[in-house]
Amino acid sequence: MCGKEVKVENQVGLHARPATFFIQKANEFKSSIWVEKEERRVNAKSLLGVLSLGIVGGTNIRIIADGSDEEEAVSSLVELVKSGFAE
């Protein structure tokens, strides 16, 4: 299991469009992937789950993966979040 904390840099956070990019990227990996905000953990491959966290700009989240490509999955998703989803 591998995990890393990252700050959501874009102003609007993970609303529908960035969340869709995030989920598409998460689905490229075989590993199980979760997003944690405070005490809540949701499936990173679920749009409803990710949106339900209400992640706004400036929020710290933790991306956790478990599986054969877990390190690559976490690194890739952290980079996507750091990029601000190209917004």
Residue pairs with C-beta under 8 A, 6 or more apart in sequence:
1 64
1 65
1 66
1 70
2 64
2 65
2 66
2 70
2 71
2 73
2 74
3 36
3 62
3 63
3 64
3 65
3 74
4 62
4 63
4 74
4 75
4 78
5 60
5 61
5 62
5 63
6 60
6 61
6 62
6 63
6 78
6 81
6 82
7 58
7 59
7 60
7 61
7 81
8 14
8 55
8 56
8 57
8 58
8 59
8 60
8 61
8 81
9 57
9 81
9 82
9 84
10 18
10 57
10 84
10 85
10 87
11 57
11 87
12 18
12 56
12 57
12 87
13 54
13 55
13 56
13 57
13 59
14 22
14 50
14 51
14 53
14 55
15 51
16 47
16 51
17 85
18 85
18 87
19 47
19 50
19 51
20 47
21 80
21 85
22 44
22 50
22 77
22 80
22 81
22 85
23 44
23 45
23 46
23 47
23 50
25 76
25 77
25 80
26 33
26 44
26 45
26 73
26 77
27 45
28 76
29 65
29 67
29 69
29 70
29 72
29 73
29 76
30 67
30 68
30 69
31 65
31 66
31 67
31 68
31 69
31 70
31 73
32 43
32 65
32 66
32 67
33 43
33 44
33 45
33 63
33 64
33 65
33 73
33 74
33 77
34 41
34 42
34 43
34 44
34 63
34 64
34 65
35 41
35 42
35 44
35 49
35 50
35 53
35 55
35 61
35 62
35 63
35 64
36 61
36 62
36 63
36 64
37 53
37 54
37 55
37 59
37 60
37 61
37 62
40 53
41 64
42 49
42 50
42 52
42 53
43 49
44 50
44 63
44 77
53 61
55 61
61 81
63 74
63 77
63 78
63 81
64 74
65 71
65 73
65 74
67 73
